[in-house]
């Protein structure tokens, strides 16, 4: 459940991406595009979070694999950030 709350808190980047897409839409259609985008992003995020957490709970070998994947991704981001 904590993962779901974290995902909801991290939806700020989704809002920024959706608003940048909506800025290219005519003003009369902007609100439905924003509302639909935010709703779709929230539903997808919640669904994928629930499926992922269920998989990690049932398949215990996924926890170390997920940890290694997070370390690899974090390392790559850090290397790309500090590389000139």
mmCIF file as gemmi writes it, N, C-alpha and C atoms, coordinates in Angstrom:
data_model
loop_
_atom_site.group_PDB
_atom_site.id
_atom_site.type_symbol
_atom_site.label_atom_id
_atom_site.label_alt_id
_atom_site.label_comp_id
_atom_site.label_asym_id
_atom_site.label_entity_id
_atom_site.label_seq_id
_atom_site.pdbx_PDB_ins_code
_atom_site.Cartn_x
_atom_site.Cartn_y
_atom_site.Cartn_z
_atom_site.occupancy
_atom_site.B_iso_or_equiv
_atom_site.pdbx_formal_charge
_atom_site.auth_seq_id
_atom_site.auth_asym_id
_atom_site.pdbx_PDB_model_num
ATOM 1 N N . UNK Axp A 1 ? 0.812 -1.193 0 1 0 ? 1 A 1
ATOM 2 C CA . UNK Axp A 1 ? 0 0 0 1 0 ? 1 A 1
ATOM 3 C C . UNK Axp A 1 ? 0.862 1.267 0 1 0 ? 1 A 1
ATOM 4 N N . UNK Axp A 2 ? 2.013 1.174 0.663 1 0 ? 2 A 1
ATOM 5 C CA . UNK Axp A 2 ? 2.924 2.309 0.697 1 0 ? 2 A 1
ATOM 6 C C . UNK Axp A 2 ? 3.423 2.645 -0.707 1 0 ? 2 A 1
ATOM 7 N N . UNK Axp A 3 ? 3.606 1.629 -1.528 1 0 ? 3 A 1
ATOM 8 C CA . UNK Axp A 3 ? 4.052 1.851 -2.907 1 0 ? 3 A 1
ATOM 9 C C . UNK Axp A 3 ? 3.006 2.652 -3.675 1 0 ? 3 A 1
ATOM 10 N N . UNK Axp A 4 ? 1.748 2.34 -3.46 1 0 ? 4 A 1
ATOM 11 C CA . UNK Axp A 4 ? 0.68 3.069 -4.164 1 0 ? 4 A 1
ATOM 12 C C . UNK Axp A 4 ? 0.68 4.543 -3.77 1 0 ? 4 A 1
ATOM 13 N N . UNK Axp A 5 ? 0.87 4.848 -2.49 1 0 ? 5 A 1
ATOM 14 C CA . UNK Axp A 5 ? 0.924 6.25 -2.054 1 0 ? 5 A 1
ATOM 15 C C . UNK Axp A 5 ? 2.136 6.962 -2.637 1 0 ? 5 A 1
ATOM 16 N N . UNK Axp A 6 ? 3.248 6.262 -2.733 1 0 ? 6 A 1
ATOM 17 C CA . UNK Axp A 6 ? 4.449 6.852 -3.325 1 0 ? 6 A 1
ATOM 18 C C . UNK Axp A 6 ? 4.214 7.149 -4.798 1 0 ? 6 A 1
ATOM 19 N N . UNK Axp A 7 ? 3.582 6.219 -5.499 1 0 ? 7 A 1
ATOM 20 C CA . UNK Axp A 7 ? 3.297 6.441 -6.917 1 0 ? 7 A 1
ATOM 21 C C . UNK Axp A 7 ? 2.37 7.635 -7.132 1 0 ? 7 A 1
ATOM 22 N N . UNK Axp A 8 ? 1.397 7.777 -6.265 1 0 ? 8 A 1
ATOM 23 C CA . UNK Axp A 8 ? 0.489 8.921 -6.385 1 0 ? 8 A 1
ATOM 24 C C . UNK Axp A 8 ? 1.249 10.223 -6.164 1 0 ? 8 A 1
ATOM 25 N N . UNK Axp A 9 ? 2.158 10.218 -5.202 1 0 ? 9 A 1
ATOM 26 C CA . UNK Axp A 9 ? 2.941 11.426 -4.938 1 0 ? 9 A 1
ATOM 27 C C . UNK Axp A 9 ? 3.877 11.756 -6.089 1 0 ? 9 A 1
ATOM 28 N N . UNK Axp A 10 ? 4.299 10.749 -6.825 1 0 ? 10 A 1
ATOM 29 C CA . UNK Axp A 10 ? 5.236 10.969 -7.924 1 0 ? 10 A 1
ATOM 30 C C . UNK Axp A 10 ? 4.549 11.256 -9.256 1 0 ? 10 A 1
ATOM 31 N N . UNK Axp A 11 ? 3.247 11.496 -9.237 1 0 ? 11 A 1
ATOM 32 C CA . UNK Axp A 11 ? 2.543 11.771 -10.484 1 0 ? 11 A 1
ATOM 33 C C . UNK Axp A 11 ? 2.759 13.192 -10.987 1 0 ? 11 A 1
ATOM 34 N N . UNK Axp A 12 ? 3.564 13.951 -10.3 1 0 ? 12 A 1
ATOM 35 C CA . UNK Axp A 12 ? 3.818 15.317 -10.746 1 0 ? 12 A 1
ATOM 36 C C . UNK Axp A 12 ? 4.451 15.341 -12.129 1 0 ? 12 A 1
ATOM 37 N N . UNK Axp A 13 ? 5.371 14.418 -12.403 1 0 ? 13 A 1
ATOM 38 C CA . UNK Axp A 13 ? 5.985 14.395 -13.732 1 0 ? 13 A 1
ATOM 39 C C . UNK Axp A 13 ? 4.966 14.036 -14.802 1 0 ? 13 A 1
ATOM 40 N N . UNK Axp A 14 ? 3.99 13.197 -14.458 1 0 ? 14 A 1
ATOM 41 C CA . UNK Axp A 14 ? 2.921 12.895 -15.413 1 0 ? 14 A 1
ATOM 42 C C . UNK Axp A 14 ? 2.101 14.147 -15.707 1 0 ? 14 A 1
ATOM 43 N N . UNK Axp A 15 ? 1.819 14.917 -14.678 1 0 ? 15 A 1
ATOM 44 C CA . UNK Axp A 15 ? 1.033 16.142 -14.867 1 0 ? 15 A 1
ATOM 45 C C . UNK Axp A 15 ? 1.765 17.124 -15.767 1 0 ? 15 A 1
ATOM 46 N N . UNK Axp A 16 ? 3.07 17.207 -15.61 1 0 ? 16 A 1
ATOM 47 C CA . UNK Axp A 16 ? 3.852 18.117 -16.455 1 0 ? 16 A 1
ATOM 48 C C . UNK Axp A 16 ? 3.828 17.652 -17.904 1 0 ? 16 A 1
ATOM 49 N N . UNK Axp A 17 ? 3.995 16.354 -18.126 1 0 ? 17 A 1
ATOM 50 C CA . UNK Axp A 17 ? 3.969 15.828 -19.493 1 0 ? 17 A 1
ATOM 51 C C . UNK Axp A 17 ? 2.591 16 -20.121 1 0 ? 17 A 1
ATOM 52 N N . UNK Axp A 18 ? 1.547 15.729 -19.376 1 0 ? 18 A 1
ATOM 53 C CA . UNK Axp A 18 ? 0.185 15.859 -19.898 1 0 ? 18 A 1
ATOM 54 C C . UNK Axp A 18 ? -0.124 17.32 -20.209 1 0 ? 18 A 1
ATOM 55 N N . UNK Axp A 19 ? 0.311 18.231 -19.345 1 0 ? 19 A 1
ATOM 56 C CA . UNK Axp A 19 ? 0.041 19.646 -19.605 1 0 ? 19 A 1
ATOM 57 C C . UNK Axp A 19 ? 0.805 20.151 -20.819 1 0 ? 19 A 1
ATOM 58 N N . UNK Axp A 20 ? 1.995 19.62 -21.057 1 0 ? 20 A 1
ATOM 59 C CA . UNK Axp A 20 ? 2.731 20.045 -22.25 1 0 ? 20 A 1
ATOM 60 C C . UNK Axp A 20 ? 2.058 19.539 -23.516 1 0 ? 20 A 1
ATOM 61 N N . UNK Axp A 21 ? 1.479 18.348 -23.464 1 0 ? 21 A 1
ATOM 62 C CA . UNK Axp A 21 ? 0.725 17.842 -24.616 1 0 ? 21 A 1
ATOM 63 C C . UNK Axp A 21 ? -0.549 18.66 -24.801 1 0 ? 21 A 1
ATOM 64 N N . UNK Axp A 22 ? -1.232 18.952 -23.706 1 0 ? 22 A 1
ATOM 65 C CA . UNK Axp A 22 ? -2.49 19.699 -23.793 1 0 ? 22 A 1
ATOM 66 C C . UNK Axp A 22 ? -2.276 21.128 -24.279 1 0 ? 22 A 1
ATOM 67 N N . UNK Axp A 23 ? -1.101 21.67 -24.105 1 0 ? 23 A 1
ATOM 68 C CA . UNK Axp A 23 ? -0.855 23.042 -24.556 1 0 ? 23 A 1
ATOM 69 C C . UNK Axp A 23 ? -0.879 23.161 -26.074 1 0 ? 23 A 1
ATOM 70 N N . UNK Axp A 24 ? -0.726 22.047 -26.773 1 0 ? 24 A 1
ATOM 71 C CA . UNK Axp A 24 ? -0.765 22.072 -28.233 1 0 ? 24 A 1
ATOM 72 C C . UNK Axp A 24 ? -2.176 21.885 -28.781 1 0 ? 24 A 1
ATOM 73 N N . UNK Axp A 25 ? -3.122 21.598 -27.891 1 0 ? 25 A 1
ATOM 74 C CA . UNK Axp A 25 ? -4.515 21.364 -28.285 1 0 ? 25 A 1
ATOM 75 C C . UNK Axp A 25 ? -5.269 22.689 -28.24 1 0 ? 25 A 1
ATOM 76 N N . UNK Axp A 26 ? -6.261 22.881 -29.118 1 0 ? 26 A 1
ATOM 77 C CA . UNK Axp A 26 ? -7.061 24.12 -29.056 1 0 ? 26 A 1
ATOM 78 C C . UNK Axp A 26 ? -7.67 24.315 -27.664 1 0 ? 26 A 1
ATOM 79 N N . UNK Axp A 27 ? -7.839 25.548 -27.268 1 0 ? 27 A 1
ATOM 80 C CA . UNK Axp A 27 ? -8.284 25.89 -25.911 1 0 ? 27 A 1
ATOM 81 C C . UNK Axp A 27 ? -9.612 25.237 -25.544 1 0 ? 27 A 1
ATOM 82 N N . UNK Axp A 28 ? -10.496 25.059 -26.496 1 0 ? 28 A 1
ATOM 83 C CA . UNK Axp A 28 ? -11.808 24.481 -26.189 1 0 ? 28 A 1
ATOM 84 C C . UNK Axp A 28 ? -11.716 22.998 -25.817 1 0 ? 28 A 1
ATOM 85 N N . UNK Axp A 29 ? -10.637 22.33 -26.204 1 0 ? 29 A 1
ATOM 86 C CA . UNK Axp A 29 ? -10.477 20.897 -25.922 1 0 ? 29 A 1
ATOM 87 C C . UNK Axp A 29 ? -9.444 20.619 -24.835 1 0 ? 29 A 1
ATOM 88 N N . UNK Axp A 30 ? -8.859 21.651 -24.289 1 0 ? 30 A 1
ATOM 89 C CA . UNK Axp A 30 ? -7.768 21.476 -23.333 1 0 ? 30 A 1
ATOM 90 C C . UNK Axp A 30 ? -8.189 20.771 -22.05 1 0 ? 30 A 1
ATOM 91 N N . UNK Axp A 31 ? -9.299 21.189 -21.465 1 0 ? 31 A 1
ATOM 92 C CA . UNK Axp A 31 ? -9.741 20.604 -20.199 1 0 ? 31 A 1
ATOM 93 C C . UNK Axp A 31 ? -10.046 19.11 -20.335 1 0 ? 31 A 1
ATOM 94 N N . UNK Axp A 32 ? -10.792 18.67 -21.363 1 0 ? 32 A 1
ATOM 95 C CA . UNK Axp A 32 ? -11.01 17.219 -21.498 1 0 ? 32 A 1
ATOM 96 C C . UNK Axp A 32 ? -9.711 16.438 -21.726 1 0 ? 32 A 1
ATOM 97 N N . UNK Axp A 33 ? -8.772 17.013 -22.461 1 0 ? 33 A 1
ATOM 98 C CA . UNK Axp A 33 ? -7.496 16.339 -22.69 1 0 ? 33 A 1
ATOM 99 C C . UNK Axp A 33 ? -6.721 16.222 -21.381 1 0 ? 33 A 1
ATOM 100 N N . UNK Axp A 34 ? -6.681 17.287 -20.609 1 0 ? 34 A 1
ATOM 101 C CA . UNK Axp A 34 ? -5.995 17.249 -19.311 1 0 ? 34 A 1
ATOM 102 C C . UNK Axp A 34 ? -6.65 16.242 -18.366 1 0 ? 34 A 1
ATOM 103 N N . UNK Axp A 35 ? -7.974 16.3 -18.264 1 0 ? 35 A 1
ATOM 104 C CA . UNK Axp A 35 ? -8.683 15.399 -17.356 1 0 ? 35 A 1
ATOM 105 C C . UNK Axp A 35 ? -8.514 13.943 -17.788 1 0 ? 35 A 1
ATOM 106 N N . UNK Axp A 36 ? -8.658 13.691 -19.062 1 0 ? 36 A 1
ATOM 107 C CA . UNK Axp A 36 ? -8.495 12.318 -19.56 1 0 ? 36 A 1
ATOM 108 C C . UNK Axp A 36 ? -7.078 11.811 -19.376 1 0 ? 36 A 1
ATOM 109 N N . UNK Axp A 37 ? -6.105 12.658 -19.617 1 0 ? 37 A 1
ATOM 110 C CA . UNK Axp A 37 ? -4.712 12.251 -19.45 1 0 ? 37 A 1
ATOM 111 C C . UNK Axp A 37 ? -4.356 11.946 -18.012 1 0 ? 37 A 1
ATOM 112 N N . UNK Axp A 38 ? -4.797 12.787 -17.109 1 0 ? 38 A 1
ATOM 113 C CA . UNK Axp A 38 ? -4.523 12.564 -15.694 1 0 ? 38 A 1
ATOM 114 C C . UNK Axp A 38 ? -5.231 11.298 -15.206 1 0 ? 38 A 1
ATOM 115 N N . UNK Axp A 39 ? -6.48 11.114 -15.609 1 0 ? 39 A 1
ATOM 116 C CA . UNK Axp A 39 ? -7.227 9.928 -15.207 1 0 ? 39 A 1
ATOM 117 C C . UNK Axp A 39 ? -6.593 8.657 -15.765 1 0 ? 39 A 1
ATOM 118 N N . UNK Axp A 40 ? -6.226 8.668 -17.021 1 0 ? 40 A 1
ATOM 119 C CA . UNK Axp A 40 ? -5.591 7.501 -17.625 1 0 ? 40 A 1
ATOM 120 C C . UNK Axp A 40 ? -4.246 7.194 -16.97 1 0 ? 40 A 1
ATOM 121 N N . UNK Axp A 41 ? -3.462 8.225 -16.695 1 0 ? 41 A 1
ATOM 122 C CA . UNK Axp A 41 ? -2.173 8.019 -16.028 1 0 ? 41 A 1
ATOM 123 C C . UNK Axp A 41 ? -2.359 7.435 -14.633 1 0 ? 41 A 1
ATOM 124 N N . UNK Axp A 42 ? -3.355 7.928 -13.893 1 0 ? 42 A 1
ATOM 125 C CA . UNK Axp A 42 ? -3.603 7.422 -12.538 1 0 ? 42 A 1
ATOM 126 C C . UNK Axp A 42 ? -4.064 5.974 -12.563 1 0 ? 42 A 1
ATOM 127 N N . UNK Axp A 43 ? -4.95 5.638 -13.487 1 0 ? 43 A 1
ATOM 128 C CA . UNK Axp A 43 ? -5.445 4.258 -13.586 1 0 ? 43 A 1
ATOM 129 C C . UNK Axp A 43 ? -4.312 3.307 -13.969 1 0 ? 43 A 1
ATOM 130 N N . UNK Axp A 44 ? -3.507 3.697 -14.947 1 0 ? 44 A 1
ATOM 131 C CA . UNK Axp A 44 ? -2.38 2.855 -15.358 1 0 ? 44 A 1
ATOM 132 C C . UNK Axp A 44 ? -1.377 2.692 -14.222 1 0 ? 44 A 1
ATOM 133 N N . UNK Axp A 45 ? -1.049 3.772 -13.557 1 0 ? 45 A 1
ATOM 134 C CA . UNK Axp A 45 ? -0.085 3.718 -12.469 1 0 ? 45 A 1
ATOM 135 C C . UNK Axp A 45 ? -0.576 2.832 -11.33 1 0 ? 45 A 1
ATOM 136 N N . UNK Axp A 46 ? -1.827 2.986 -10.959 1 0 ? 46 A 1
ATOM 137 C CA . UNK Axp A 46 ? -2.389 2.163 -9.894 1 0 ? 46 A 1
ATOM 138 C C . UNK Axp A 46 ? -2.437 0.697 -10.308 1 0 ? 46 A 1
ATOM 139 N N . UNK Axp A 47 ? -2.875 0.431 -11.522 1 0 ? 47 A 1
ATOM 140 C CA . UNK Axp A 47 ? -2.948 -0.955 -12 1 0 ? 47 A 1
ATOM 141 C C . UNK Axp A 47 ? -1.59 -1.624 -12.056 1 0 ? 47 A 1
ATOM 142 N N . UNK Axp A 48 ? -0.615 -0.954 -12.638 1 0 ? 48 A 1
ATOM 143 C CA . UNK Axp A 48 ? 0.724 -1.543 -12.737 1 0 ? 48 A 1
ATOM 144 C C . UNK Axp A 48 ? 1.362 -1.708 -11.361 1 0 ? 48 A 1
ATOM 145 N N . UNK Axp A 49 ? 1.083 -0.781 -10.455 1 0 ? 49 A 1
ATOM 146 C CA . UNK Axp A 49 ? 1.619 -0.895 -9.1 1 0 ? 49 A 1
ATOM 147 C C . UNK Axp A 49 ? 1.029 -2.1 -8.38 1 0 ? 49 A 1
ATOM 148 N N . UNK Axp A 50 ? -0.276 -2.276 -8.501 1 0 ? 50 A 1
ATOM 149 C CA . UNK Axp A 50 ? -0.914 -3.417 -7.854 1 0 ? 50 A 1
ATOM 150 C C . UNK Axp A 50 ? -0.43 -4.744 -8.426 1 0 ? 50 A 1
ATOM 151 N N . UNK Axp A 51 ? -0.327 -4.829 -9.739 1 0 ? 51 A 1
ATOM 152 C CA . UNK Axp A 51 ? 0.164 -6.054 -10.365 1 0 ? 51 A 1
ATOM 153 C C . UNK Axp A 51 ? 1.608 -6.317 -9.958 1 0 ? 51 A 1
ATOM 154 N N . UNK Axp A 52 ? 2.427 -5.295 -9.979 1 0 ? 52 A 1
ATOM 155 C CA . UNK Axp A 52 ? 3.828 -5.461 -9.595 1 0 ? 52 A 1
ATOM 156 C C . UNK Axp A 52 ? 3.992 -5.885 -8.152 1 0 ? 52 A 1
ATOM 157 N N . UNK Axp A 53 ? 3.226 -5.28 -7.254 1 0 ? 53 A 1
ATOM 158 C CA . UNK Axp A 53 ? 3.35 -5.649 -5.844 1 0 ? 53 A 1
ATOM 159 C C . UNK Axp A 53 ? 2.829 -7.054 -5.591 1 0 ? 53 A 1
ATOM 160 N N . UNK Axp A 54 ? 1.784 -7.467 -6.294 1 0 ? 54 A 1
ATOM 161 C CA . UNK Axp A 54 ? 1.297 -8.844 -6.158 1 0 ? 54 A 1
ATOM 162 C C . UNK Axp A 54 ? 2.335 -9.847 -6.661 1 0 ? 54 A 1
ATOM 163 N N . UNK Axp A 55 ? 2.966 -9.525 -7.783 1 0 ? 55 A 1
ATOM 164 C CA . UNK Axp A 55 ? 3.997 -10.417 -8.312 1 0 ? 55 A 1
ATOM 165 C C . UNK Axp A 55 ? 5.178 -10.543 -7.358 1 0 ? 55 A 1
ATOM 166 N N . UNK Axp A 56 ? 5.6 -9.431 -6.788 1 0 ? 56 A 1
ATOM 167 C CA . UNK Axp A 56 ? 6.739 -9.462 -5.87 1 0 ? 56 A 1
ATOM 168 C C . UNK Axp A 56 ? 6.389 -10.238 -4.598 1 0 ? 56 A 1
ATOM 169 N N . UNK Axp A 57 ? 5.138 -10.131 -4.151 1 0 ? 57 A 1
ATOM 170 C CA . UNK Axp A 57 ? 4.727 -10.885 -2.968 1 0 ? 57 A 1
ATOM 171 C C . UNK Axp A 57 ? 4.676 -12.38 -3.222 1 0 ? 57 A 1
ATOM 172 N N . UNK Axp A 58 ? 4.202 -12.771 -4.397 1 0 ? 58 A 1
ATOM 173 C CA . UNK Axp A 58 ? 4.028 -14.201 -4.684 1 0 ? 58 A 1
ATOM 174 C C . UNK Axp A 58 ? 5.292 -14.868 -5.192 1 0 ? 58 A 1
ATOM 175 N N . UNK Axp A 59 ? 6.074 -14.163 -5.944 1 0 ? 59 A 1
ATOM 176 C CA . UNK Axp A 59 ? 7.313 -14.724 -6.496 1 0 ? 59 A 1
ATOM 177 C C . UNK Axp A 59 ? 8.48 -14.081 -5.743 1 0 ? 59 A 1
ATOM 178 N N . UNK Axp A 60 ? 8.896 -14.696 -4.672 1 0 ? 60 A 1
ATOM 179 C CA . UNK Axp A 60 ? 9.881 -14.079 -3.781 1 0 ? 60 A 1
ATOM 180 C C . UNK Axp A 60 ? 11.231 -13.857 -4.452 1 0 ? 60 A 1
ATOM 181 N N . UNK Axp A 61 ? 11.548 -14.607 -5.489 1 0 ? 61 A 1
ATOM 182 C CA . UNK Axp A 61 ? 12.828 -14.426 -6.164 1 0 ? 61 A 1
ATOM 183 C C . UNK Axp A 61 ? 12.872 -13.107 -6.943 1 0 ? 61 A 1
ATOM 184 N N . UNK Axp A 62 ? 11.723 -12.452 -7.115 1 0 ? 62 A 1
ATOM 185 C CA . UNK Axp A 62 ? 11.705 -11.176 -7.835 1 0 ? 62 A 1
ATOM 186 C C . UNK Axp A 62 ? 12.288 -10.028 -7.006 1 0 ? 62 A 1
ATOM 187 N N . UNK Axp A 63 ? 12.259 -10.143 -5.676 1 0 ? 63 A 1
ATOM 188 C CA . UNK Axp A 63 ? 12.783 -9.058 -4.838 1 0 ? 63 A 1
ATOM 189 C C . UNK Axp A 63 ? 14.264 -8.799 -5.096 1 0 ? 63 A 1
ATOM 190 N N . UNK Axp A 64 ? 15.132 -9.829 -5.056 1 0 ? 64 A 1
ATOM 191 C CA . UNK Axp A 64 ? 16.541 -9.538 -5.353 1 0 ? 64 A 1
ATOM 192 C C . UNK Axp A 64 ? 16.762 -9.1 -6.799 1 0 ? 64 A 1
ATOM 193 N N . UNK Axp A 65 ? 15.985 -9.664 -7.717 1 0 ? 65 A 1
ATOM 194 C CA . UNK Axp A 65 ? 16.117 -9.259 -9.12 1 0 ? 65 A 1
ATOM 195 C C . UNK Axp A 65 ? 15.735 -7.788 -9.272 1 0 ? 65 A 1
ATOM 196 N N . UNK Axp A 66 ? 14.638 -7.386 -8.632 1 0 ? 66 A 1
ATOM 197 C CA . UNK Axp A 66 ? 14.216 -5.984 -8.697 1 0 ? 66 A 1
ATOM 198 C C . UNK Axp A 66 ? 15.262 -5.077 -8.053 1 0 ? 66 A 1
ATOM 199 N N . UNK Axp A 67 ? 15.875 -5.539 -6.965 1 0 ? 67 A 1
ATOM 200 C CA . UNK Axp A 67 ? 16.929 -4.751 -6.326 1 0 ? 67 A 1
ATOM 201 C C . UNK Axp A 67 ? 18.118 -4.535 -7.239 1 0 ? 67 A 1
ATOM 202 N N . UNK Axp A 68 ? 18.53 -5.588 -7.929 1 0 ? 68 A 1
ATOM 203 C CA . UNK Axp A 68 ? 19.659 -5.484 -8.863 1 0 ? 68 A 1
ATOM 204 C C . UNK Axp A 68 ? 19.307 -4.542 -10.013 1 0 ? 68 A 1
ATOM 205 N N . UNK Axp A 69 ? 18.081 -4.661 -10.52 1 0 ? 69 A 1
ATOM 206 C CA . UNK Axp A 69 ? 17.652 -3.778 -11.61 1 0 ? 69 A 1
ATOM 207 C C . UNK Axp A 69 ? 17.67 -2.319 -11.16 1 0 ? 69 A 1
ATOM 208 N N . UNK Axp A 70 ? 17.195 -2.051 -9.947 1 0 ? 70 A 1
ATOM 209 C CA . UNK Axp A 70 ? 17.227 -0.675 -9.439 1 0 ? 70 A 1
ATOM 210 C C . UNK Axp A 70 ? 18.649 -0.158 -9.282 1 0 ? 70 A 1
ATOM 211 N N . UNK Axp A 71 ? 19.555 -1.009 -8.839 1 0 ? 71 A 1
ATOM 212 C CA . UNK Axp A 71 ? 20.957 -0.594 -8.696 1 0 ? 71 A 1
ATOM 213 C C . UNK Axp A 71 ? 21.561 -0.288 -10.066 1 0 ? 71 A 1
ATOM 214 N N . UNK Axp A 72 ? 21.269 -1.133 -11.049 1 0 ? 72 A 1
ATOM 215 C CA . UNK Axp A 72 ? 21.797 -0.911 -12.404 1 0 ? 72 A 1
ATOM 216 C C . UNK Axp A 72 ? 21.252 0.389 -12.983 1 0 ? 72 A 1
ATOM 217 N N . UNK Axp A 73 ? 19.95 0.608 -12.85 1 0 ? 73 A 1
ATOM 218 C CA . UNK Axp A 73 ? 19.34 1.827 -13.386 1 0 ? 73 A 1
ATOM 219 C C . UNK Axp A 73 ? 19.893 3.063 -12.675 1 0 ? 73 A 1
ATOM 220 N N . UNK Axp A 74 ? 19.984 3.003 -11.343 1 0 ? 74 A 1
ATOM 221 C CA . UNK Axp A 74 ? 20.532 4.131 -10.587 1 0 ? 74 A 1
ATOM 222 C C . UNK Axp A 74 ? 21.972 4.418 -10.947 1 0 ? 74 A 1
ATOM 223 N N . UNK Axp A 75 ? 22.755 3.359 -11.132 1 0 ? 75 A 1
ATOM 224 C CA . UNK Axp A 75 ? 24.162 3.54 -11.517 1 0 ? 75 A 1
ATOM 225 C C . UNK Axp A 75 ? 24.272 4.189 -12.883 1 0 ? 75 A 1
ATOM 226 N N . UNK Axp A 76 ? 23.454 3.724 -13.823 1 0 ? 76 A 1
ATOM 227 C CA . UNK Axp A 76 ? 23.491 4.302 -15.168 1 0 ? 76 A 1
ATOM 228 C C . UNK Axp A 76 ? 23.091 5.772 -15.138 1 0 ? 76 A 1
ATOM 229 N N . UNK Axp A 77 ? 22.058 6.097 -14.361 1 0 ? 77 A 1
ATOM 230 C CA . UNK Axp A 77 ? 21.655 7.508 -14.255 1 0 ? 77 A 1
ATOM 231 C C . UNK Axp A 77 ? 22.769 8.353 -13.634 1 0 ? 77 A 1
ATOM 232 N N . UNK Axp A 78 ? 23.416 7.848 -12.604 1 0 ? 78 A 1
ATOM 233 C CA . UNK Axp A 78 ? 24.493 8.585 -11.948 1 0 ? 78 A 1
ATOM 234 C C . UNK Axp A 78 ? 25.677 8.762 -12.895 1 0 ? 78 A 1
ATOM 235 N N . UNK Axp A 79 ? 26.046 7.721 -13.621 1 0 ? 79 A 1
ATOM 236 C CA . UNK Axp A 79 ? 27.171 7.804 -14.56 1 0 ? 79 A 1
ATOM 237 C C . UNK Axp A 79 ? 26.857 8.797 -15.67 1 0 ? 79 A 1
ATOM 238 N N . UNK Axp A 80 ? 25.639 8.726 -16.212 1 0 ? 80 A 1
ATOM 239 C CA . UNK Axp A 80 ? 25.259 9.667 -17.283 1 0 ? 80 A 1
ATOM 240 C C . UNK Axp A 80 ? 25.205 11.108 -16.77 1 0 ? 80 A 1
ATOM 241 N N . UNK Axp A 81 ? 24.827 11.292 -15.513 1 0 ? 81 A 1
ATOM 242 C CA . UNK Axp A 81 ? 24.745 12.644 -14.958 1 0 ? 81 A 1
ATOM 243 C C . UNK Axp A 81 ? 26.12 13.265 -14.773 1 0 ? 81 A 1
ATOM 244 N N . UNK Axp A 82 ? 27.066 12.467 -14.294 1 0 ? 82 A 1
ATOM 245 C CA . UNK Axp A 82 ? 28.388 13.003 -13.981 1 0 ? 82 A 1
ATOM 246 C C . UNK Axp A 82 ? 29.369 12.928 -15.157 1 0 ? 82 A 1
ATOM 247 N N . UNK Axp A 83 ? 28.996 12.249 -16.213 1 0 ? 83 A 1
ATOM 248 C CA . UNK Axp A 83 ? 29.875 12.18 -17.397 1 0 ? 83 A 1
ATOM 249 C C . UNK Axp A 83 ? 29.811 13.502 -18.15 1 0 ? 83 A 1
ATOM 250 N N . UNK Axp A 84 ? 30.985 14.062 -18.505 1 0 ? 84 A 1
ATOM 251 C CA . UNK Axp A 84 ? 30.98 15.358 -19.208 1 0 ? 84 A 1
ATOM 252 C C . UNK Axp A 84 ? 30.491 15.277 -20.634 1 0 ? 84 A 1
